[in-house]
Amino acid sequence: MSVKRLFVVVDMQHDFVDGALGTPEARAIVPAVAALLKAERAAGSAVAFTMDTHGEDYLSTQEGRRLPVPHCIRGTRGWEVIPELDTQDARIFEKGAFGSLQLARYAQDFGEVLLCGVCTDICVVSNALLIKAFAPEARVMAAEHVCAGVTPAAHDAAIATMRSCQVEIV
């Protein structure tokens, strides 16, 4: 019996790659994310993308008051997934917070879940831990070389946190 695998690409949107909150580290992982996405599809993995999604009222939200940088506003270029990554056959999970409960529930149907994307220290770790909580017997993994944090130090801290919570770092 084969294990069903879900490949999750977290928040690879313009605003986190080359926009308002973009970083050199996020730009640097784009080719590797695209290659891994292609390989996972070829291997028969189901594919999901998360999309950070905010409204025009972002600055009046709790997150907006703490991070007063408008980003991923629905319908803007910054909200769109970067064109290097094809979402056509993927399940899309829009989320207004760091993690997606809908994704975590969906992941319960899989024996393995592999995550990559940005930001390691915010949305990748949040989704990995939610999935681990909702699917405790699933093999939950984060692909370290295709994740980027807000800073390299924050990335490393998130990797350590995931490892301590039994998320495999691959």
C-alpha positions as CSV (number, residue, x, y, z in Angstrom):
1,M,0.0,0.0,0.0
2,S,1.4,3.4,-1.0
3,V,1.4,6.3,1.4
4,K,-0.6,9.3,0.1
5,R,1.6,12.4,0.1
6,L,0.6,16.0,0.2
7,F,3.1,18.7,-0.9
8,V,2.3,22.1,0.5
9,V,3.8,25.4,-0.8
10,V,3.4,28.1,1.8
11,D,2.8,31.7,0.8
12,M,5.0,32.0,-2.3
13,Q,3.3,35.2,-3.2
14,H,4.9,38.3,-4.7
15,D,4.7,40.3,-1.4
16,F,6.9,37.7,0.4
17,V,9.2,37.1,-2.5
18,D,9.8,40.4,-4.5
19,G,7.3,42.8,-2.9
20,A,6.5,44.6,0.3
21,L,8.1,41.9,2.6
22,G,10.3,40.2,0.1
23,T,13.8,39.1,1.1
24,P,16.9,37.9,-0.8
25,E,16.5,34.5,0.8
26,A,13.0,34.2,-0.5
27,R,14.1,35.1,-4.0
28,A,16.9,32.6,-3.8
29,I,14.7,29.6,-3.1
30,V,12.4,30.1,-6.0
31,P,14.2,27.8,-8.5
32,A,14.4,25.1,-5.9
33,V,10.7,25.4,-5.0
34,A,9.8,25.2,-8.7
35,A,12.0,22.1,-9.1
36,L,10.6,20.4,-6.0
37,L,7.0,21.2,-7.1
38,K,7.7,19.5,-10.5
39,A,9.3,16.5,-8.8
40,E,6.4,16.1,-6.3
41,R,3.8,16.3,-9.1
42,A,5.8,13.7,-11.2
43,A,5.8,11.4,-8.1
44,G,2.0,11.7,-7.8
45,S,1.8,13.9,-4.7
46,A,-1.3,16.0,-4.2
47,V,-0.4,19.7,-4.2
48,A,-1.7,22.5,-2.0
49,F,-0.8,26.2,-1.8
50,T,-1.5,28.6,1.0
51,M,-2.1,32.2,0.3
52,D,-1.8,34.9,2.9
53,T,-4.9,36.9,2.3
54,H,-5.9,40.3,3.7
55,G,-8.5,42.9,3.0
56,E,-8.2,46.6,2.5
57,D,-8.7,47.0,6.3
58,Y,-5.4,45.2,7.0
59,L,-3.9,48.1,9.0
60,S,-6.9,48.1,11.4
61,T,-6.4,44.4,12.2
62,Q,-4.4,43.1,15.1
63,E,-1.7,41.8,12.7
64,G,-1.7,45.1,10.8
65,R,-1.2,47.1,14.0
66,R,1.8,44.9,14.9
67,L,3.2,44.7,11.4
68,P,2.1,48.0,9.7
69,V,3.1,46.9,6.2
70,P,0.2,46.3,3.9
71,H,0.8,43.0,2.1
72,C,-1.1,40.2,0.3
73,I,-4.2,42.4,-0.1
74,R,-6.7,40.3,-2.1
75,G,-6.7,41.2,-5.8
76,T,-3.4,42.9,-5.8
77,R,-0.2,41.8,-7.6
78,G,1.4,41.2,-4.1
79,W,-1.3,38.7,-3.3
80,E,-0.7,36.6,-6.3
81,V,1.4,33.4,-6.3
82,I,4.7,34.1,-8.2
83,P,4.5,33.0,-11.9
84,E,7.3,30.5,-11.6
85,L,5.0,28.2,-9.6
86,D,2.0,26.7,-11.4
87,T,-1.1,26.4,-9.2
88,Q,-3.5,25.0,-11.8
89,D,-4.0,21.5,-10.3
90,A,-3.5,22.6,-6.7
91,R,-5.8,23.0,-3.8
92,I,-5.6,26.6,-2.7
93,F,-6.0,27.6,1.0
94,E,-6.5,31.3,1.6
95,K,-5.7,32.3,5.1
96,G,-6.0,35.5,7.1
97,A,-3.7,34.3,9.8
98,F,-0.4,32.5,10.0
99,G,-1.8,29.0,9.8
100,S,-4.7,27.4,8.0
101,L,-7.1,25.2,10.0
102,Q,-8.7,24.2,6.7
103,L,-5.3,22.9,5.4
104,A,-4.7,21.1,8.7
105,R,-8.1,19.3,8.4
106,Y,-7.4,18.5,4.7
107,A,-4.0,17.1,5.6
108,Q,-5.6,14.5,7.8
109,D,-6.3,12.4,4.7
110,F,-2.6,12.0,4.0
111,G,0.1,9.7,5.4
112,E,2.9,12.2,4.6
113,V,2.9,16.0,4.3
114,L,5.9,17.9,3.0
115,L,6.0,21.7,3.4
116,C,8.2,24.4,1.9
117,G,7.9,28.2,1.3
118,V,8.0,31.4,3.4
119,C,8.3,32.5,6.0
120,T,9.9,29.6,7.8
121,D,9.5,31.3,11.2
122,I,5.9,32.4,10.8
123,C,3.7,30.6,8.3
124,V,5.7,27.5,7.6
125,V,6.1,26.6,11.3
126,S,2.5,27.5,12.1
127,N,1.1,25.3,9.3
128,A,3.5,22.4,10.2
129,L,2.5,22.5,13.8
130,L,-1.2,22.7,13.0
131,I,-0.9,19.7,10.7
132,K,1.0,17.8,13.3
133,A,-1.8,18.5,15.8
134,F,-4.6,17.5,13.4
135,A,-2.8,14.5,11.9
136,P,-0.5,13.3,14.7
137,E,0.3,10.0,13.0
138,A,1.2,11.6,9.7
139,R,4.8,12.0,8.7
140,V,5.1,15.8,8.7
141,M,8.2,17.2,7.0
142,A,9.7,20.6,6.2
143,A,12.2,20.9,3.4
144,E,14.8,23.2,4.9
145,H,16.6,24.1,1.7
146,V,13.3,25.4,0.1
147,C,12.2,27.5,3.0
148,A,13.2,31.1,3.8
149,G,12.6,33.0,7.0
150,V,12.3,36.7,7.7
151,T,16.0,36.5,8.6
152,P,18.5,33.6,8.4
153,A,18.5,33.4,12.3
154,A,14.7,33.3,12.4
155,H,14.8,30.5,9.8
156,D,17.2,28.5,11.9
157,A,15.1,29.0,15.1
158,A,12.0,27.8,13.3
159,I,13.8,24.8,12.0
160,A,14.8,24.0,15.6
161,T,11.3,24.5,16.8
162,M,9.8,22.2,14.2
163,R,12.4,19.5,14.9
164,S,11.7,19.7,18.6
165,C,8.0,19.2,17.8
166,Q,8.7,16.0,15.7
167,V,8.4,17.6,12.3
168,E,11.1,16.0,10.2
169,I,13.6,18.4,8.7
170,V,14.6,17.1,5.2
